[in-house]
Amino acid sequence: MSRSVNEIITDLTRFNPRTATAQHRLSHDCYMILVGYVQDKKQLAKLKNMIESLGETTEGEYGAAASIGIMECENVEFILEHITLQHNSEELLDARNEHFVYEDNFNSALSSFIAETASLQKLVKICRYYENRRGINVDNVIAEHNARATSSSSYFVEKGLSQNEALAAAFAVSFYTGSKSEACSRGASLIARQSNGVVIDDKTVQELSEASIILYYLVKALSHIPYYWGYVTRACELKDDELKLYTAGALITWIQFSSSKKGKKVATNADFSGRNTFFKIYSLTGRPIQQFSNYPEEDEVLFLPHSTFLVFKHTISHHGSQHTIYMRQVELGLSAWSVLWVDDNIFNSKWENKAHMEYAAAKELNKNVHFIPKSSTENALSFLRSPFGQILKNRATFRIVTDMHRDNEQSRHNAGSRLIKGLRELGFQNSCFVFTMQKDRCDQILQNELSERERRNVTVSVDTRDLRKFVNFE
């Protein structure tokens, strides 16, 4: 049986970030939320058939496959249409003060916790406080963080940060990848929960007001690091009740910072390989932080709070002692600002427009725009029909970007027009932006195929500046 929110909050508030060792871990349920699951047996059978038809790679560690083909397959996200939510739509919007945290208000909540203006000096001071424990030479630890920050801060300077802000961003990542990742994750969980209505005691709120400076600079650093699209692995220790939630068709959100290792193989470090659960994940928004890490050999990919995953398969080996869970990261758009972006090349690692997504993520930390990537008209409309798409319907803070021509569709030349017609028929009057290389031709297609009403709130442009303004809600 799942623990109550009060039990989880008690664990989170009792955890002492100063005295905890690097090996100390809170229970997994302190950091995960079951968003929903598939109940329809026909849809579960369809999902199972799809998994089996795409096959798996050769056997990996501990008798489990290194990956399964469906993890890379966007089409499997059709299952989102059939998710049964833990709460109905009204509760999602108006009553997020229960156990289930849905909407990502993390960045704005984080900013509100910073009582004073954040600075490099204040960051170093609070990190020194957390690193200062018995048997540790805190001066040496801080000197190591400073050296690592100095060597890697040029990356953030090139991204437009001032020298001090760049040093602070690099210092925060170094601190996280040292012995204090659990302290950061615990702080993130508490902030995420409080921003969604959970009551936290005054003493812990005061502590978070100070610790939030670390999280602020960690988020700022990650916002300037490109998305990693590919395989990662994560090793955790889960209890039986937690493991039961990870079934095929379950949708899970992690509300902490979540570390993983790039690639299909689990980290060989004894601290990781001895854990009872290996997550095999296809990442969409994880950030590769190898060049900033205390342990570059781990090739770490870090997920931000509110990353959500669709579970495909849960295998058990070694006489029931080892669990391997296969998941694909999905974006639901449940944030203050979100954009559905449809392009047939969107999952191509060399897709040039990826930079515009990353620009929006870094430009205004408080806005925290979420992008929902789809490669075809049908996949986009499937999402809009889902409970998550319905929540976003006609929100002023939800927009759609599309190309006009898509090679992966039967009628290539007018794919963008068909998308707009389809979403209008579903009742979505949200603003749409057609990003194209041939404006006159696109205007003519829209004129011929859409009614005057359907063309309302539709912009066509070849200019990347217009695109950036649109996705930044300017």
C-alpha positions, 0 to 999 in steps of 0.5 A: 500500500502506498504511503500517505503524503504526511508520511512522505513529508515527515521523511523529507523534513527529518532528513538532515542534509548536513549530516547525511553521507553520500550513500544516504538515500530517502525512499523512492516514493519521496520523489515519484508520483503516479500520474495515471495508468492504462486500464483498458485491456485491449489497449494494454494488449496493443501495447504489448504486441507493439513491444514484442513486434519491435523486439529487444537488443541482445541480453545485457546485465543481470539477464535483462535486455540492454534495451527494447526497440519501442523505447525509441518509437514515438508512435507508442505515445498513442497510449496517452489517449487511454491513460486513466488519471489519478485525478480528473481534469478539474482536480488537476487544475484546481486541487493539486494539494493532494499526494499527486503533484502534476503541474510544473511550477518548480522554477517560479516556486524556486525563485520565490524561495530566494529571500535575497538576491542570489550571488556566487558568494552566497552560494559558496557560503551555503554550500560550505555550510552543507559540506562542513561535517565531522571528518571532512576538511571543508576548505579542501572540498570548497577549493575542489569545487572552486577549481572545477567551476573555474575550469568549466565556467567558460562554457556558461560565459559563452552562453551569455552569463556574466563571469560570476553567474557562470562560476556560480552555475558551474559551482552548483553542478560540481556541488550536486555531483559531489556528495550532496545530490540527495540534499538537492533532490530532497530540496527539489521535492519539497519545493515542488510539493509546496508549490502544489499546495502541500503544507510544509513546517516553518522550520523547513521552509526557512531552511529551503529559503537558504538552500534554494540558492543552490537549486536556483544555480543548478537549474540555471546551469542545466537550462544552458545545457542542450537536451540529450536524446538517447539511452540512459540508465539509472540504478535505484533501490526500491521497496516492493510497494514502489516496484508495484507501481512500475507496470506496463502503461503506467505514467510516472513523474519524478519530482527531484533531480534524477541522475543517470548514466549515458548509454545502455549499460549500468554504471559499474561502480559497486554503489550502483550495481548493487541496487535492486532496480535498473531503469532503462530510459530513452531521454528527451530532456535530460542534460549531459553534465560530464564536463562539469562533474566530479566524476566525468567517467560516469558520463552523467545525464541529469533530469530536472524535476517534473520529468515524466516517463511512460513504462513499457516493461518490468522484468524480474531476474535473479530469482526475483531480486533484480528488477529492470524497468524500461521507460520512454520520457514523455512531455505532457505540457503540464506547466505554466507555459507549453508549446506543441511542436510538430516537425518530421525531423524533430527527433533527428539529433541534428535538427537545427530548430532544437536550438530554439527550444533550448533558447526558450528554456534558458531565456527566462528561468521563471517561464520554464516553457515546456515543449511537446515534440511530435513528428506527425499530424496524427501523433500531434492530434492523438496527444491533443485528444488525450486527457493531457491535451484536453487540459491545455485546450484554449489556454492562452499559455499553450501554443502550437508550432508546425512546419508545412511540408512533412516527408513522413506523411502521405500528403506531404505538401500540406501537412501543417494545414491538415494539422491546423484543421484537425486541431480546430475540429477538436475545439482548439482555438490556440495560437498556431505558428507555421515555420516555413521556407516558402511563406507565399506558398504556405499562405496560399495553402491555408487560404485554399484549405482552411475557413476564415474561422480556422485561420484565426490566430495563425501566423506564417513566417520564415523569420527565426526571430518571429519563431523565438518570440512566439515560443517565448510568449512575447 
